[in-house]
Structures are given as structure tokens and as C-alpha cells.
């Protein structure tokens, strides 16, 4: 007797392929559990898979947890369907047949309830589950019934829905059909104040800015020109007050809330030559955007036998753990059926796997470790320890995880068989379709028990627990006139302050040192290399139906995209610059020489990360970054280095041998001094390159028009 998946393919038990079945198990459920147990047994360390102890699943109730479990169940994707690709960069795709299910207890014996079947009728799609902090509601993304033969633009959009456990009611968060269809909304997550952060193609503020620029409103495409960019938005619990908080030119996805109240998310860095998923963090109002982890930690996957080097992985689905670490799924962009390995990352102490932060700067790592001791492969092909699709911490002090996991299986002579060491040594081994089920993994005991038994032909791709968890602190939106300069807010601008462009990863690279180039009496003053900062804004690209932009319009390097030059600001003699910049747009900068040309070498290196400020925000950077340093060093996170430009040595006096009218306060950079005295706080950029040597003793800045 055998379990069937597809014509000509059978699931076989492991003990002599048939022993467990031939003992005459009396029910289909018992037979399925036996097959699972024996298949999992094939993944023990003796056969090359894992050191995890797998529960047999033969008892009536192998694990019971007294809170509900929510999960997504969907048909196994057809490998021949080219539209169902497993690329993590494709967020808009529609995989028909998924529904959201609930069990009121995390138990194999608990009844399964379909929460969305009445809405989807088997023709919808579900993704991105999250439960509120008291465990009473689950929020998720749903795409309603597929319309046969309709084009993508005529299909239903992804919308955010919520299920209330107490009232057993399902509601769409955004009630207005018109507002709901403005874009695709996915990956919702509850904020501690009850609002919802999500990622969307709405691009609310970006479209408004296009209108201000007398351009048609459209959803900007990602930098691969695959689909509209999904970026972070926040809305009230009733779907009102939708506001865009991130302005990446490619996707920002998978938001969650860290224990400190900040939002952690995955950012697709695709500016210039980058093409990777890093972890970022931001306040709920969009202020203080920072790299959190991973810019130089991608070559940490399974060793690729064809190259002998570690494979490249991407960080997705970050979730906070109770111990303060961050749980993430690591996987390649494509090739592993959306499965991967689980890692725990010490994001408080590290910005990269071997680079510490602040007081931990001397640590060498590793910052990331496998969450579970399974031999999961992050390269295409069979994975001895199976693969994970999602994970959810239980937050009950037990250090347990709910995981969606598929064991390793192969297709052999038309049969699905377990992975053994002998079979895996066959270079022609063929990986079988995944069989994701839901399990509880107990980290201290190193055991894994089934909660939702896998079912051939279906996969359980996401799971969250309905357990209560501690509410993180609420980070309030900044208030104009209190937290931010009200005048800047009214102008819809922020301020960029770089303490010194000569500060390269914490090293003073100014010719003769910063103290020399800032002193007009020193020979290094006049020939100092850095003179102007060019401020650039990304030019959003429409889809081809809106306007088909020819490749020749981008010049010789399409990867650079299109940019508007917003203006120029003088770089002060100490390398500092402070200037107003537009808020709520993607910005970049270039350091120029006296002739307005980008400087060669490290100081003039292209800035490969988009910057942003919210209205009234001041973004301060210590300096610049060497992209070719060995080993690579991350930048873009506060506390990585201490500025080498200590600023003015005293209060009430000018910098040595400079104009007395430009008197400084201790610690101020020259840019701060000039902005305070000559611009009443923040200077405007110039539309042209203009140089005035106002630091010379005889110059009178107050007489300048």
C-alpha cells in the first residue's frame, strides 16, 4: 500500500521501504504519521541530515500548546508553470488555491478551520501572517478570487485582512473599494500603538511628489524593472491615514517590530552595482533609517561544490526573539522552492557577521548562527536536513519555535523515497516536491514534534502562534516644533550634515590631516581636494504601458538609473557639509573637486545606498566609506565609528586663523558654524557651483546677499 502524490509517483516508508506499511496500520491517518516518522528518521545524523531528535508522531497528540495556531495551506506549485517562479524579488505573483486555517490549540488532534474559504472559494491566495500582541487577532494579506483569462492589471490586488478570534469575524482593513485598489498591500504587521505597518505599491507620498513636479502619477518600478516597488507604509487600525515611510527604489519588505519598538525589515539594495537583501531598521514615522545587519554577510551560505566558495544568501522574514536576537530565513533569490535555513543573529552587537558595533567593535563574530542543527543547504538541489519556509517564536519563555519544514525527499524510479547518505551521493539525485508541515521545535531539548501533519499535494507555507507576547515600547511620531524644526517641516525638507568627507571609516584621510586643511595659514588649505557636494534625486521609472523609456535614455550605464541634480553645497575646509535636502525622496550624493568633477579614489566613490529624511529631520553622518576595504566594512548604522572631526576646540572663538565673524561653539564643525551664522540654521543648496572663501580673515559673511 502506498500514498499517492501524482500519477506514477508514490511515497515509500523508510524501513526496507515497506516494513512500516506492511505491519498493517489500520487507518490512513496512522499510516501518514508512520510514513512521516520514518521519512524524518532518514534525516538523522547517521544519514547525513540532522542531529535533531524527531518525534515519531505515532501518539494521538504528540504536542499540545494551549493557544491557537494560524497557518497557510496551499497546493504544491506546478514545477512546469513558469508563472509560479520562486524568486524572492517577485512579490506580486498570484499562486491560486491558498487559504488561512486555524486550530484552537497547537495540536495534531485539534480540528482545522478554514477562515478564508468563503471569500476565496479556492481561487485566492494568502500570505504574510501576524498576530497582535494579546493573541486575539491575526492580520494577513489576501488576494481574492482569480479571474480566468484576465490580465494582471485586471486581477484583484493584494489587500490586508484581519480575523478576530473572539467574534470569529473576518474584515478587510481598508473598507473603501476605491482606496483598496490603489495598489498591492502585503506583509502587514501590528505596531505597539495599534497601527499597522505594511509594504505596498501605493507609494502615497512618492506619487504626490510626482504631481508636484508636474509629472503623471504612477507606481515607480523597481530597479530591475520587474514590477512596481513595494515600500513601507503605516496606517491606522481602521485603514485610514495611510502614509508612506520608506522611499527605496526597489522593494522594502517583511516588516516586524524589534524589542526597542523600531521596525526591522528586509531592504532590496539594488542601487548601482548592489543586488542583495539586507536588514534595515527605521522608526514608525520613517525617521532615522539605518542599516541593521548583513551588507557584507551574504557569502555565508552552503559551500557550492561547483565553485568551492560559500553560496550567496539573502536575509528575509526577520523576526525578534525573546532573548533579543533576530531570527531570519536565509535563502538564495531563487532555486530552492522558497525554502531555506533559519539563523539567529545578534543584531544588537553586530552589523555584519564579523563586524561588531560600538563598544563591541572588537568582536570578530560570528554574529549569525544556525537556529536549528539541521543540515540545510542553501543551494539548489537536495538538502539533507530538509528546508524551512517560515518560523514563529512562541514567546512563552521556552525558547521554542513554530516552523514550516519539509524533510528531504528524492524521486527514484517514479517513487518518492527518503534521503539517505547513499542516495545523496548520487550526482543525478532528483529532488522530490516539498512536503511542508508545521512543527514545534524545542531548542533546549533539540526535539521537533508535528503540529500539522504534512499532506501530499499540499504545503503549509506560513505559521504563527496566537500566544501573547510583551508589548514593545511605543515610538511616537516626531512633533513639528517639539522634536523637529517647524520651519523645515513646513518647507518639506530635512538637513544632511556630514562631519567630514575626509573621514573614511574612522580614518582621517585629509592631506596633512583635518587640522591642516581647515587652517588658512597652512599650505594644505588652498589645494584641499573636496570642494562641493552634489545632491541627486532618483528619477522614478514608470512601467512600459505608462511610458516606454528607451535604454539609450540612461546613457552608457543603465545600472546608475536616472537622477535629477537638485543642487550643490560647499564642502567646508574641514570636510564638513550641512545643507537642506528634500524630504520623502530617495537621495544620493557625490563629492566634487574645484571644477565640479567627481573626485577619483575613495572620497569620490559612488554612494551606493539611497538616503532619505522625513520633514524636519537632520541626518548626520560621520564621514564616507571605502567600498573596497579589506575586509569589507559596513556603514550606514549609528555607532560604527567615532567621527575623526572633533570640531571646534573652544566656544566663542573662531577656528584657528579664520574669520572672527564665524565664531564657533565647542564641537561644532565648520559647516555647523556657517549654517548657524550665515543661514540661521540650515543653508539652501545652490543651483550652480559657487565658491566664496568666507573663512579668510578679511571676508565679511554678513555682507553677502
SULTAZI-V275248 format. One record per residue. N is the residue number from 1. RES is the residue in three letters. PHI is phi as a letter, one per 20 degrees, with the letter a starting at -180 (none if undefined). BURIAL is b if it has 9 or more other ideal C-beta (glycine too) atoms within 8 Angstrom, else e. D_LAST is the distance of its C-alpha to the last C-alpha in Angstrom with 1 decimal. Layout:
# SULTAZI-V275248
((N	RES	PHI	BURIAL	D_LAST) (N	RES	PHI	BURIAL	D_LAST))
This chain:
# SULTAZI-V275248
((1	UNK	none	e	92.0) (2	UNK	b	e	88.3) (3	UNK	e	b	85.0) (4	UNK	d	e	83.5) (5	UNK	d	b	79.9) (6	UNK	b	e	80.3) (7	UNK	g	e	83.3) (8	UNK	n	e	84.8) (9	UNK	c	b	82.6) (10	UNK	c	b	84.1) (11	UNK	e	b	83.0) (12	UNK	d	b	85.5) (13	UNK	f	b	86.1) (14	UNK	e	b	85.8) (15	UNK	f	e	89.2) (16	UNK	l	e	91.2) (17	UNK	m	e	89.0) (18	UNK	c	b	91.5) (19	UNK	g	b	93.0) (20	UNK	f	b	90.9) (21	UNK	f	b	91.6) (22	UNK	f	e	95.3) (23	UNK	f	e	95.9) (24	UNK	n	e	95.9) (25	UNK	g	b	92.9) (26	UNK	e	e	93.7) (27	UNK	c	e	90.5) (28	UNK	f	e	87.6) (29	UNK	f	e	85.1) (30	UNK	f	b	87.1) (31	UNK	f	b	87.3) (32	UNK	f	b	83.5) (33	UNK	f	b	82.9) (34	UNK	f	b	85.4) (35	UNK	f	b	83.8) (36	UNK	f	b	80.4) (37	UNK	g	b	81.8) (38	UNK	f	b	83.5) (39	UNK	f	b	80.5) (40	UNK	f	b	78.4) (41	UNK	g	b	81.0) (42	UNK	f	b	80.5) (43	UNK	e	b	77.0) (44	UNK	f	b	78.3) (45	UNK	f	e	77.5) (46	UNK	f	e	80.8) (47	UNK	d	b	79.8) (48	UNK	n	b	76.3) (49	UNK	d	b	74.3) (50	UNK	a	b	73.5) (51	UNK	d	e	74.6) (52	UNK	f	b	74.1) (53	UNK	e	e	77.3) (54	UNK	e	b	77.5) (55	UNK	f	b	79.5) (56	UNK	f	e	82.5) (57	UNK	m	b	81.6) (58	UNK	e	e	85.4) (59	UNK	f	e	85.4) (60	UNK	f	e	84.9) (61	UNK	b	e	81.7) (62	UNK	f	b	80.2) (63	UNK	b	b	77.1) (64	UNK	c	e	76.2) (65	UNK	c	b	72.9) (66	UNK	e	e	72.8) (67	UNK	b	b	69.6) (68	UNK	f	b	68.9) (69	UNK	c	b	67.8) (70	UNK	d	b	65.7) (71	UNK	b	b	65.8) (72	UNK	d	b	65.2) (73	UNK	d	b	68.3) (74	UNK	b	b	68.0) (75	UNK	f	b	70.3) (76	UNK	f	b	70.1) (77	UNK	g	b	67.8) (78	UNK	f	e	69.7) (79	UNK	f	e	68.9) (80	UNK	e	e	69.5) (81	UNK	e	e	66.8) (82	UNK	f	e	63.8) (83	UNK	f	e	61.5) (84	UNK	e	b	62.2) (85	UNK	e	e	60.4) (86	UNK	d	b	59.6) (87	UNK	f	e	56.1) (88	UNK	f	b	53.9) (89	UNK	e	b	50.9) (90	UNK	d	b	52.7) (91	UNK	e	b	52.1) (92	UNK	e	b	53.0) (93	UNK	g	e	56.6) (94	UNK	c	e	59.5) (95	UNK	d	b	62.6) (96	UNK	f	b	65.2) (97	UNK	o	b	67.7) (98	UNK	e	b	65.9) (99	UNK	b	b	66.4) (100	UNK	e	b	65.6) (101	UNK	c	b	68.6) (102	UNK	c	b	69.3) (103	UNK	c	b	72.1) (104	UNK	f	e	72.3) (105	UNK	c	b	73.3) (106	UNK	e	b	72.4) (107	UNK	b	b	75.9) (108	UNK	f	b	77.8) (109	UNK	e	e	80.2) (110	UNK	f	b	77.7) (111	UNK	f	e	77.6) (112	UNK	e	e	74.8) (113	UNK	c	e	73.0) (114	UNK	e	e	70.9) (115	UNK	e	b	67.9) (116	UNK	c	b	66.4) (117	UNK	g	b	69.4) (118	UNK	f	e	69.6) (119	UNK	e	b	66.0) (120	UNK	e	b	66.2) (121	UNK	l	e	70.0) (122	UNK	m	e	69.8) (123	UNK	c	e	67.2) (124	UNK	d	b	63.9) (125	UNK	b	b	61.9) (126	UNK	c	b	60.8) (127	UNK	a	b	58.5) (128	UNK	m	b	56.2) (129	UNK	e	b	58.1) (130	UNK	b	b	56.8) (131	UNK	d	b	58.6) (132	UNK	f	b	56.9) (133	UNK	f	b	57.2) (134	UNK	e	e	60.4) (135	UNK	m	b	62.1) (136	UNK	e	e	62.7) (137	UNK	c	b	60.6) (138	UNK	c	b	59.9) (139	UNK	d	b	57.0) (140	UNK	a	b	57.0) (141	UNK	d	b	55.9) (142	UNK	c	b	58.4) (143	UNK	d	b	58.6) (144	UNK	f	e	61.1) (145	UNK	g	b	64.0) (146	UNK	f	b	63.6) (147	UNK	d	e	64.1) (148	UNK	f	e	66.4) (149	UNK	m	e	65.3) (150	UNK	e	e	61.8) (151	UNK	f	e	58.7) (152	UNK	g	e	56.2) (153	UNK	f	e	53.8) (154	UNK	e	e	56.8) (155	UNK	f	b	58.0) (156	UNK	f	e	57.2) (157	UNK	e	b	54.0) (158	UNK	f	b	54.0) (159	UNK	c	b	53.8) (160	UNK	d	b	53.9) (161	UNK	c	b	57.1) (162	UNK	c	b	58.5) (163	UNK	d	b	62.1) (164	UNK	e	b	63.1) (165	UNK	f	b	66.1) (166	UNK	f	e	67.4) (167	UNK	e	e	67.4) (168	UNK	l	e	68.1) (169	UNK	d	e	65.5) (170	UNK	d	b	63.1) (171	UNK	b	e	59.9) (172	UNK	e	b	57.0) (173	UNK	f	b	53.8) (174	UNK	e	b	51.8) (175	UNK	f	e	54.1) (176	UNK	f	e	52.4) (177	UNK	f	e	53.7) (178	UNK	f	e	50.6) (179	UNK	f	b	48.2) (180	UNK	f	b	50.7) (181	UNK	e	e	50.7) (182	UNK	f	e	47.0) (183	UNK	a	b	47.4) (184	UNK	e	b	49.6) (185	UNK	d	b	49.5) (186	UNK	c	b	51.2) (187	UNK	l	b	51.4) (188	UNK	f	b	51.1) (189	UNK	b	b	51.1) (190	UNK	f	b	51.3) (191	UNK	e	b	48.5) (192	UNK	f	b	49.6) (193	UNK	e	e	48.3) (194	UNK	n	e	50.3) (195	UNK	f	b	47.7) (196	UNK	c	b	48.2) (197	UNK	d	b	46.1) (198	UNK	b	b	47.1) (199	UNK	d	b	45.9) (200	UNK	b	b	45.5) (201	UNK	e	b	44.5) (202	UNK	g	b	43.0) (203	UNK	l	b	39.5) (204	UNK	g	b	38.4) (205	UNK	f	b	34.6) (206	UNK	f	b	34.4) (207	UNK	f	b	36.0) (208	UNK	f	b	33.7) (209	UNK	f	b	30.7) (210	UNK	g	b	32.5) (211	UNK	f	b	32.8) (212	UNK	f	e	29.1) (213	UNK	e	e	28.6) (214	UNK	m	e	31.1) (215	UNK	d	e	33.7) (216	UNK	f	e	37.3) (217	UNK	f	e	38.2) (218	UNK	b	b	40.4) (219	UNK	e	b	41.5) (220	UNK	f	b	39.9) (221	UNK	f	b	42.6) (222	UNK	f	b	42.9) (223	UNK	f	b	42.0) (224	UNK	e	e	45.6) (225	UNK	l	e	45.6) (226	UNK	e	e	48.7) (227	UNK	a	b	47.9) (228	UNK	g	b	45.0) (229	UNK	f	b	43.2) (230	UNK	e	b	44.5) (231	UNK	c	b	41.8) (232	UNK	f	b	42.0) (233	UNK	c	b	41.9) (234	UNK	c	b	42.9) (235	UNK	b	b	44.8) (236	UNK	f	b	46.8) (237	UNK	f	e	50.6) (238	UNK	e	e	51.3) (239	UNK	n	b	49.1) (240	UNK	e	e	46.2) (241	UNK	l	e	42.5) (242	UNK	f	b	42.3) (243	UNK	b	b	39.1) (244	UNK	f	b	38.1) (245	UNK	c	b	37.1) (246	UNK	c	b	37.1) (247	UNK	c	b	35.5) (248	UNK	f	b	37.4) (249	UNK	e	b	38.1) (250	UNK	c	b	41.8) (251	UNK	f	b	44.1) (252	UNK	d	b	43.6) (253	UNK	b	b	47.2) (254	UNK	l	b	49.8) (255	UNK	f	b	47.8) (256	UNK	b	b	49.6) (257	UNK	d	b	48.8) (258	UNK	f	b	48.9) (259	UNK	g	e	50.5) (260	UNK	e	e	47.0) (261	UNK	n	b	46.1) (262	UNK	f	b	43.7) (263	UNK	e	b	44.4) (264	UNK	d	b	45.9) (265	UNK	b	b	46.0) (266	UNK	e	b	46.6) (267	UNK	d	b	43.7) (268	UNK	e	b	44.4) (269	UNK	e	b	42.1) (270	UNK	c	b	42.0) (271	UNK	e	b	38.6) (272	UNK	m	e	38.9) (273	UNK	e	e	42.3) (274	UNK	f	b	43.1) (275	UNK	b	e	46.0) (276	UNK	b	b	47.1) (277	UNK	d	b	47.5) (278	UNK	d	b	45.9) (279	UNK	e	b	45.9) (280	UNK	c	b	42.6) (281	UNK	c	b	41.9) (282	UNK	b	b	39.4) (283	UNK	f	b	39.1) (284	UNK	f	b	40.5) (285	UNK	e	b	37.1) (286	UNK	n	b	35.9) (287	UNK	e	b	33.8) (288	UNK	l	e	34.4) (289	UNK	f	b	35.9) (290	UNK	b	b	37.7) (291	UNK	f	b	40.3) (292	UNK	d	b	43.6) (293	UNK	a	b	46.1) (294	UNK	o	b	47.5) (295	UNK	g	b	45.0) (296	UNK	d	b	47.3) (297	UNK	d	b	50.6) (298	UNK	e	b	51.8) (299	UNK	e	e	54.4) (300	UNK	c	b	56.6) (301	UNK	e	b	59.1) (302	UNK	g	b	62.7) (303	UNK	f	e	63.5) (304	UNK	e	b	63.8) (305	UNK	f	e	67.2) (306	UNK	f	e	66.1) (307	UNK	d	e	63.2) (308	UNK	m	e	64.2) (309	UNK	d	e	60.7) (310	UNK	f	b	59.6) (311	UNK	f	b	58.7) (312	UNK	e	b	55.2) (313	UNK	d	b	55.0) (314	UNK	c	b	52.4) (315	UNK	e	b	51.8) (316	UNK	c	b	52.5) (317	UNK	l	b	53.5) (318	UNK	f	b	52.2) (319	UNK	b	b	53.9) (320	UNK	f	b	53.8) (321	UNK	e	b	57.0) (322	UNK	f	b	58.4) (323	UNK	e	e	58.1) (324	UNK	n	e	54.3) (325	UNK	f	b	54.6) (326	UNK	d	b	53.4) (327	UNK	e	b	56.1) (328	UNK	b	b	55.2) (329	UNK	e	b	57.1) (330	UNK	d	b	56.7) (331	UNK	a	b	57.7) (332	UNK	f	b	56.8) (333	UNK	g	e	54.8) (334	UNK	b	e	58.2) (335	UNK	o	e	61.9) (336	UNK	c	b	63.2) (337	UNK	l	e	63.8) (338	UNK	m	b	60.8) (339	UNK	e	b	62.6) (340	UNK	a	b	61.6) (341	UNK	d	b	61.8) (342	UNK	d	b	60.6) (343	UNK	c	b	58.6) (344	UNK	d	b	57.5) (345	UNK	c	b	54.1) (346	UNK	e	b	52.9) (347	UNK	f	b	49.4) (348	UNK	f	e	48.7) (349	UNK	d	b	49.3) (350	UNK	c	b	48.5) (351	UNK	d	b	45.8) (352	UNK	b	b	48.2) (353	UNK	g	b	52.0) (354	UNK	c	e	51.6) (355	UNK	c	b	48.2) (356	UNK	e	b	47.9) (357	UNK	c	b	45.0) (358	UNK	l	e	43.7) (359	UNK	f	e	46.7) (360	UNK	e	b	48.9) (361	UNK	g	b	47.0) (362	UNK	e	e	50.1) (363	UNK	f	e	52.3) (364	UNK	d	e	53.6) (365	UNK	n	b	55.0) (366	UNK	f	e	56.3) (367	UNK	e	b	54.1) (368	UNK	d	b	56.0) (369	UNK	c	e	59.7) (370	UNK	g	b	62.1) (371	UNK	f	b	62.6) (372	UNK	c	b	66.2) (373	UNK	e	e	68.6) (374	UNK	d	b	69.3) (375	UNK	e	b	69.2) (376	UNK	e	b	66.7) (377	UNK	d	b	65.5) (378	UNK	d	b	62.0) (379	UNK	c	b	63.1) (380	UNK	g	e	64.9) (381	UNK	o	e	68.7) (382	UNK	g	b	71.1) (383	UNK	c	b	69.7) (384	UNK	g	b	72.6) (385	UNK	e	b	71.1) (386	UNK	m	b	70.1) (387	UNK	b	b	66.6) (388	UNK	d	b	64.6) (389	UNK	d	b	62.7) (390	UNK	a	b	61.2) (391	UNK	b	b	61.6) (392	UNK	b	b	61.1) (393	UNK	f	b	61.4) (394	UNK	e	b	63.9) (395	UNK	l	b	62.1) (396	UNK	d	e	65.4) (397	UNK	n	e	65.4) (398	UNK	e	e	67.8) (399	UNK	m	e	65.4) (400	UNK	d	b	66.8) (401	UNK	c	b	65.2) (402	UNK	e	b	66.1) (403	UNK	c	b	65.8) (404	UNK	e	b	66.4) (405	UNK	c	b	68.4) (406	UNK	d	b	70.6) (407	UNK	f	b	73.2) (408	UNK	f	b	73.7) (409	UNK	b	b	76.1) (410	UNK	c	b	77.4) (411	UNK	d	b	79.2) (412	UNK	c	e	82.5) (413	UNK	l	e	85.1) (414	UNK	m	e	83.8) (415	UNK	d	b	83.7) (416	UNK	e	b	80.9) (417	UNK	c	b	81.8) (418	UNK	f	b	80.2) (419	UNK	e	b	78.3) (420	UNK	c	b	80.4) (421	UNK	g	e	79.9) (422	UNK	f	e	82.3) (423	UNK	f	b	80.8) (424	UNK	f	b	77.2) (425	UNK	f	e	78.4) (426	UNK	f	e	79.1) (427	UNK	f	e	76.2) (428	UNK	d	e	77.0) (429	UNK	g	b	76.9) (430	UNK	d	e	75.4) (431	UNK	f	e	73.3) (432	UNK	e	b	74.6) (433	UNK	g	e	72.5) (434	UNK	f	b	70.9) (435	UNK	c	b	72.7) (436	UNK	f	b	70.1) (437	UNK	c	b	71.5) (438	UNK	d	b	70.1) (439	UNK	c	b	71.0) (440	UNK	d	b	70.4) (441	UNK	d	b	69.7) (442	UNK	e	b	70.5) (443	UNK	f	b	68.5) (444	UNK	f	e	70.6) (445	UNK	e	e	73.9) (446	UNK	l	b	72.7) (447	UNK	c	b	74.4) (448	UNK	c	b	73.5) (449	UNK	c	b	75.4) (450	UNK	f	b	75.2) (451	UNK	d	b	73.9) (452	UNK	c	b	73.9) (453	UNK	f	b	76.4) (454	UNK	g	b	75.2) (455	UNK	c	e	76.7) (456	UNK	g	b	77.3) (457	UNK	n	e	75.2) (458	UNK	c	b	72.5) (459	UNK	c	b	69.7) (460	UNK	d	b	68.1) (461	UNK	e	b	64.5) (462	UNK	c	b	62.6) (463	UNK	b	b	63.8) (464	UNK	c	b	62.4) (465	UNK	e	b	64.3) (466	UNK	e	b	64.3) (467	UNK	f	b	64.4) (468	UNK	f	e	62.2) (469	UNK	b	e	59.4) (470	UNK	f	e	57.1) (471	UNK	f	e	54.0) (472	UNK	f	b	50.8) (473	UNK	f	e	48.1) (474	UNK	e	e	45.9) (475	UNK	e	e	42.2) (476	UNK	f	e	40.4) (477	UNK	f	e	37.4) (478	UNK	f	b	34.2) (479	UNK	d	e	33.1) (480	UNK	g	b	29.5) (481	UNK	n	e	28.4) (482	UNK	d	e	31.2) (483	UNK	e	e	31.1) (484	UNK	c	b	27.8) (485	UNK	f	b	24.4) (486	UNK	f	b	24.9) (487	UNK	f	e	21.4) (488	UNK	f	b	21.7) (489	UNK	f	b	25.1) (490	UNK	f	e	24.0) (491	UNK	e	e	21.5) (492	UNK	l	e	24.4) (493	UNK	c	b	22.6) (494	UNK	c	b	23.5) (495	UNK	c	b	22.1) (496	UNK	d	b	23.3) (497	UNK	c	b	23.5) (498	UNK	d	b	25.4) (499	UNK	f	b	26.3) (500	UNK	a	b	27.0) (501	UNK	f	b	27.8) (502	UNK	e	b	30.0) (503	UNK	e	b	32.2) (504	UNK	d	b	34.9) (505	UNK	l	b	37.5) (506	UNK	n	b	37.1) (507	UNK	d	e	37.2) (508	UNK	f	b	34.5) (509	UNK	d	e	34.3) (510	UNK	f	b	31.3) (511	UNK	g	b	32.6) (512	UNK	n	e	33.9) (513	UNK	n	b	32.8) (514	UNK	f	b	29.6) (515	UNK	f	e	29.9) (516	UNK	f	b	29.9) (517	UNK	f	b	27.0) (518	UNK	e	b	24.6) (519	UNK	d	b	25.5) (520	UNK	g	b	23.8) (521	UNK	e	e	27.0) (522	UNK	e	b	29.0) (523	UNK	f	e	30.0) (524	UNK	f	b	29.3) (525	UNK	f	b	25.5) (526	UNK	f	e	24.6) (527	UNK	e	e	26.9) (528	UNK	g	b	26.2) (529	UNK	f	e	27.0) (530	UNK	e	b	24.8) (531	UNK	d	b	21.2) (532	UNK	c	b	20.2) (533	UNK	d	b	21.6) (534	UNK	e	b	22.4) (535	UNK	d	b	22.9) (536	UNK	c	b	25.8) (537	UNK	c	b	27.7) (538	UNK	f	b	31.4) (539	UNK	e	e	32.5) (540	UNK	f	b	35.6) (541	UNK	d	b	38.7) (542	UNK	f	b	41.1) (543	UNK	f	e	44.9) (544	UNK	f	e	46.7) (545	UNK	f	e	47.9) (546	UNK	f	e	44.4) (547	UNK	a	e	43.2) (548	UNK	e	e	44.9) (549	UNK	e	e	42.1) (550	UNK	f	e	43.6) (551	UNK	f	e	43.5) (552	UNK	f	e	41.9) (553	UNK	f	e	38.7) (554	UNK	e	b	38.1) (555	UNK	m	e	38.2) (556	UNK	f	e	40.4) (557	UNK	c	e	40.2) (558	UNK	f	e	40.9) (559	UNK	f	e	40.7) (560	UNK	f	b	36.9) (561	UNK	m	b	36.7) (562	UNK	d	e	33.8) (563	UNK	c	b	30.2) (564	UNK	e	e	27.0) (565	UNK	e	e	24.0) (566	UNK	e	b	21.4) (567	UNK	q	b	18.6) (568	UNK	c	b	17.8) (569	UNK	c	b	16.6) (570	UNK	f	b	16.5) (571	UNK	e	b	19.7) (572	UNK	f	b	19.3) (573	UNK	g	b	21.8) (574	UNK	e	b	24.4) (575	UNK	n	b	24.4) (576	UNK	e	b	22.8) (577	UNK	b	b	20.4) (578	UNK	b	b	19.3) (579	UNK	b	b	17.9) (580	UNK	f	b	18.5) (581	UNK	c	b	21.4) (582	UNK	f	b	23.4) (583	UNK	e	b	26.5) (584	UNK	m	b	30.1) (585	UNK	c	b	29.9) (586	UNK	e	b	31.3) (587	UNK	d	b	28.6) (588	UNK	b	b	28.9) (589	UNK	c	b	26.8) (590	UNK	c	b	27.0) (591	UNK	e	b	26.0) (592	UNK	d	b	24.8) (593	UNK	e	b	24.8) (594	UNK	f	e	22.4) (595	UNK	e	e	23.6) (596	UNK	m	b	23.0) (597	UNK	d	e	26.8) (598	UNK	f	b	28.5) (599	UNK	f	b	29.8) (600	UNK	f	e	33.6) (601	UNK	n	e	35.7) (602	UNK	f	b	35.5) (603	UNK	g	b	31.7) (604	UNK	e	b	31.2) (605	UNK	g	b	34.0) (606	UNK	f	e	33.5) (607	UNK	e	e	33.0) (608	UNK	d	b	36.1) (609	UNK	c	b	35.6) (610	UNK	f	b	33.6) (611	UNK	d	b	31.2) (612	UNK	b	b	30.4) (613	UNK	c	b	28.8) (614	UNK	e	b	29.6) (615	UNK	g	b	27.0) (616	UNK	n	b	25.5) (617	UNK	f	b	27.2) (618	UNK	d	e	25.8) (619	UNK	e	b	27.6) (620	UNK	d	e	27.9) (621	UNK	d	b	29.6) (622	UNK	f	b	31.0) (623	UNK	a	b	30.5) (624	UNK	d	b	32.1) (625	UNK	c	b	35.7) (626	UNK	e	b	38.2) (627	UNK	f	e	40.1) (628	UNK	d	e	42.8) (629	UNK	f	e	43.7) (630	UNK	c	e	47.4) (631	UNK	f	e	48.4) (632	UNK	g	b	45.7) (633	UNK	d	b	43.4) (634	UNK	f	b	41.9) (635	UNK	b	e	38.3) (636	UNK	n	e	36.5) (637	UNK	c	b	38.4) (638	UNK	f	e	37.3) (639	UNK	n	e	39.2) (640	UNK	f	b	40.1) (641	UNK	b	e	38.4) (642	UNK	e	e	36.7) (643	UNK	g	b	33.2) (644	UNK	e	b	33.5) (645	UNK	e	b	30.0) (646	UNK	f	e	30.9) (647	UNK	n	b	27.4) (648	UNK	f	b	26.6) (649	UNK	f	e	29.9) (650	UNK	b	e	29.2) (651	UNK	d	e	27.3) (652	UNK	n	e	25.0) (653	UNK	c	e	24.6) (654	UNK	f	b	22.2) (655	UNK	f	b	23.7) (656	UNK	g	e	25.9) (657	UNK	m	e	24.4) (658	UNK	d	b	20.7) (659	UNK	g	b	17.8) (660	UNK	f	e	19.3) (661	UNK	f	b	16.1) (662	UNK	e	b	16.6) (663	UNK	f	b	20.0) (664	UNK	d	b	22.1) (665	UNK	d	e	24.8) (666	UNK	g	b	28.0) (667	UNK	n	e	28.2) (668	UNK	f	b	24.5) (669	UNK	f	b	23.4) (670	UNK	f	b	20.3) (671	UNK	f	b	18.7) (672	UNK	f	b	19.7) (673	UNK	f	b	18.2) (674	UNK	f	b	14.7) (675	UNK	f	b	14.9) (676	UNK	f	b	16.2) (677	UNK	e	b	13.8) (678	UNK	e	b	10.4) (679	UNK	c	b	11.3) (680	UNK	l	e	14.0) (681	UNK	p	e	16.7) (682	UNK	b	b	16.0) (683	UNK	e	b	13.3) (684	UNK	f	e	13.4) (685	UNK	f	b	15.0) (686	UNK	e	b	13.5) (687	UNK	f	e	15.7) (688	UNK	c	e	15.8) (689	UNK	f	e	16.2) (690	UNK	c	e	13.1) (691	UNK	d	e	13.9) (692	UNK	c	e	12.0) (693	UNK	e	e	14.7) (694	UNK	f	b	13.0) (695	UNK	e	b	16.6) (696	UNK	f	b	17.7) (697	UNK	g	e	18.8) (698	UNK	e	e	16.9) (699	UNK	e	b	13.4) (700	UNK	d	e	11.1) (701	UNK	f	b	9.0) (702	UNK	f	e	8.2) (703	UNK	e	e	6.3) (704	UNK	f	e	3.9) (705	UNK	g	e	0.0))
